[in-house]
Amino acid sequence: DAMLKVLIPVDGSENSARTAQYVIDNAPKFKAPLEIHLLNVQRPFPGTIKGVKEQAEQYHREEGVKALAGVRKMLDAAGITYAYHISVGEAGDVIAHFCKERNIDQIVMGTRGAGAVASMLIGSVAQKVLHLVNVPVLFVK
């Protein structure tokens, strides 16, 4: 049986939690069993200094694990299996690249993330993802 590969970008915000809850509530309604991928994208440090690469990687990994913790807890509690990934880069680009690489069928994401763009109707990351991918993107308010 084919699985429907669903990507949930997770930034640790309330919005990520709502998005995960939406997938949990609606999982039975999707047309195939879900293969869920959680992706947290960390911002790279500006001009990484030589010799701190390991520290930077460790820091990004720790921050990523923290950002993913809440959503992982929700999925675990719901008995839903998933894979999680932590990446570093510009969120829109990383998400688009991940989609191509993993043959993702659908993205489910919040319209706003944490930070200054939160007040905009639809965040810049969401706009960029829409522009870069050719799979359906489902926005959860």
Disulfide bonds with the S-S distance in Angstrom:
none
